[in-house]
Amino acid sequence: MARRFVFATDQYYHVFNRGIARQPTFLTYTDYKQALLTLSYYLALHPPMKLSRWKELSMKLRDQVLERIYENRDRHVDLISFVLMPNHFHMLVKQHTDGGVTRFMNQFANSYTRYFNTKRHRLGPLFQGIFKAVIIETIEQLLHVSRYIHLNPVVSHVIAEEELDRYPWSSFPQYLNRKSPFLDTLPVLSEFISPDAYRTFVHDQIDYGETLEKVKHLCLDE
């Protein structure tokens, strides 16, 4: 079961949350894009400005700011994998600085909620209280959770299996293409001979079976 604890630096965690009262949190393409930008932007330990201010800059200046953020490894957490679903999200992270997980998750949730509420003339929280977290204790668990996260769109019947490799609101396509300016895929991919071998590892468990039993305590409904 997910529990609250003091997060340890250099430790991996599966963190997740869903919309309050199970309501949708990502309704449109623009919402998903904003969420992706938010989570990548606030990885930085010291963002140069608020995300809303960054969006007011010229395209050239925006690119320069992002480039500095991506090149600077001074981050709250290393983001290992993630998925955004219609009413919830999952992330696999490694705490990089003391208190990093909590600060990163709060900045992500607060910034995205402000965007969502402003866009829809809405008030109040968007996500269901404090985020949940489960500590990752073994390499086997790290791999299973990564697979669980990447399979979420299929097992939740949001997309068909043949669409999984291209699901844009997940880190899975970046795992297959090795293109990840803000992701750290090495902890997972280093356990496989190639990205294609990792793809097979994920697709072979579409039916889930025993793997679901191993990670069902990490699900939002538990």
C-alpha positions in Angstrom: 0.0 0.0 0.0 1.2 3.5 -0.7 2.4 5.3 2.4 3.8 8.6 3.6 7.4 8.7 4.6 10.6 10.8 4.6 12.0 10.6 1.0 15.6 9.5 0.8 18.0 11.0 -1.6 19.3 8.6 -4.3 16.3 6.4 -3.7 13.7 5.5 -6.4 10.0 6.0 -6.0 6.8 5.4 -7.9 4.6 8.5 -7.4 1.1 9.0 -8.6 -2.2 10.8 -8.1 -5.6 11.2 -9.8 -8.2 13.8 -10.2 -10.3 14.8 -7.2 -13.5 12.7 -7.1 -11.9 10.7 -10.0 -12.7 13.6 -12.4 -10.7 14.1 -15.6 -7.5 16.1 -15.2 -6.4 16.2 -18.9 -9.2 17.0 -21.3 -7.6 18.2 -24.5 -4.4 17.9 -26.5 -3.4 21.3 -25.1 -3.9 20.1 -21.5 -1.5 17.1 -22.1 1.0 19.4 -23.7 0.9 21.8 -20.8 1.3 18.9 -18.3 4.4 17.6 -20.2 5.9 21.0 -20.3 5.2 21.5 -16.6 6.8 18.3 -15.4 9.9 18.8 -17.6 10.2 22.5 -16.6 10.0 22.0 -12.9 12.5 19.2 -12.7 15.0 22.1 -12.4 16.1 22.8 -8.9 16.1 26.5 -9.6 13.8 27.4 -12.5 14.8 30.8 -13.8 11.2 32.0 -13.8 7.6 30.8 -13.4 6.3 28.7 -16.3 3.6 31.3 -17.1 6.3 33.9 -17.5 8.4 31.6 -19.7 5.4 31.1 -22.0 5.4 34.9 -22.6 8.9 34.9 -24.0 9.8 34.7 -27.7 10.3 31.2 -29.2 14.1 31.8 -29.3 14.3 32.8 -25.7 12.1 29.9 -24.6 14.3 27.5 -26.4 17.4 29.0 -24.7 15.8 28.7 -21.2 14.8 25.0 -21.9 18.3 24.2 -23.2 19.8 25.5 -20.0 17.4 23.5 -17.9 18.0 20.3 -19.7 21.8 20.7 -19.7 21.8 21.5 -15.9 21.7 18.3 -13.9 20.9 20.3 -10.8 17.4 18.8 -10.4 14.9 17.9 -7.7 14.6 14.4 -9.1 15.7 12.3 -12.0 12.6 11.4 -14.1 12.9 7.8 -15.1 9.5 7.2 -16.7 5.9 8.6 -16.7 2.5 8.4 -18.2 -0.4 10.9 -18.3 -3.9 9.3 -18.3 -7.3 11.1 -18.7 -7.8 11.3 -14.9 -4.5 10.4 -13.3 -0.7 10.1 -13.8 2.2 7.9 -12.8 5.9 8.8 -12.5 9.0 6.8 -11.6 11.6 9.2 -10.1 14.8 9.1 -8.2 15.3 11.8 -5.6 18.3 14.0 -6.5 18.3 16.4 -3.6 16.9 16.3 -0.1 13.1 17.0 -0.2 13.2 16.9 -4.0 10.3 14.5 -4.6 7.9 16.6 -2.5 9.0 19.9 -4.0 8.9 18.6 -7.6 5.4 17.0 -7.2 4.0 20.2 -5.5 5.4 22.5 -8.2 4.0 20.2 -10.9 0.5 19.9 -9.3 0.3 23.6 -8.3 1.4 24.9 -11.7 -0.8 22.6 -13.7 -3.8 23.2 -11.5 -3.4 27.0 -11.9 -3.3 26.5 -15.7 -6.4 24.1 -15.7 -8.4 26.4 -13.4 -7.6 29.6 -15.3 -8.5 28.0 -18.6 -11.9 26.8 -17.3 -12.8 29.5 -14.8 -12.6 27.0 -12.1 -11.7 27.2 -8.4 -10.2 24.7 -6.0 -7.9 21.7 -6.1 -7.6 19.5 -9.1 -5.8 16.4 -7.7 -6.9 14.2 -4.9 -5.0 15.5 -1.9 -1.3 14.8 -1.4 0.3 12.5 -4.0 0.9 8.9 -3.2 4.3 7.2 -3.3 5.8 3.7 -3.1 9.5 3.1 -2.5 11.3 1.0 -5.1 13.4 -1.6 -3.3 14.9 -3.8 -6.0 16.0 -3.7 -9.6 13.2 -6.2 -10.4 10.6 -3.9 -8.9 12.1 -0.9 -10.8 11.6 -2.8 -14.1 8.1 -4.0 -13.3 7.0 -0.6 -12.3 8.5 1.0 -15.4 6.6 -1.6 -17.5 3.4 -1.1 -15.4 3.6 2.7 -16.1 4.2 2.2 -19.8 1.4 -0.4 -20.2 -1.2 1.8 -18.4 -2.8 3.3 -21.5 -3.5 -0.2 -22.9 -4.6 -2.0 -19.7 -6.9 0.9 -18.9 -8.4 0.6 -22.4 -7.5 4.1 -23.4 -5.6 2.9 -26.6 -5.1 -0.4 -28.5 -1.9 -2.3 -28.2 -0.8 -1.3 -31.7 -0.9 2.3 -30.6 1.3 1.9 -27.5 4.7 2.6 -29.1 3.3 6.0 -30.3 1.3 7.1 -27.2 2.5 10.7 -26.9 1.7 11.2 -23.2 4.2 8.6 -22.0 7.9 8.1 -21.9 7.6 4.8 -23.8 8.3 6.3 -27.3 11.4 8.0 -25.9 12.6 4.7 -24.5 12.3 3.2 -28.0 14.0 6.1 -29.8 16.6 7.0 -27.2 15.5 10.7 -27.5 14.9 12.0 -24.0 16.2 15.5 -23.2 14.7 15.4 -19.7 14.4 11.7 -19.0 17.0 9.4 -17.4 16.3 6.1 -19.2 19.6 4.5 -18.2 18.5 2.8 -14.9 16.0 0.8 -16.9 17.5 0.4 -20.3 20.9 -0.7 -18.9 19.2 -3.9 -17.9 18.4 -4.8 -21.6 20.6 -5.4 -24.6 18.7 -2.9 -26.7 15.6 -0.6 -26.6 13.9 -3.3 -28.8 14.5 -5.8 -26.0 12.8 -3.5 -23.6 9.9 -3.1 -26.0 9.5 -6.9 -26.1 9.6 -6.9 -22.2 6.7 -4.5 -22.1 4.6 -5.9 -24.9 5.0 -9.5 -23.7 2.9 -8.5 -20.7 0.0 -6.8 -22.3 -2.1 -9.6 -20.9 -0.5 -8.8 -17.6 -1.1 -12.0 -15.6 1.4 -12.5 -12.8 3.0 -9.1 -13.3 -0.3 -7.3 -12.4 -0.3 -9.3 -9.1 3.2 -8.0 -8.3 2.3 -4.4 -8.8 -1.5 -4.2 -8.0 -0.7 -2.6 -4.6 0.7 0.4 -6.6 -2.5 1.1 -8.4 -4.6 4.2 -7.6 -7.6 2.1 -6.4 -5.6 0.4 -3.7 
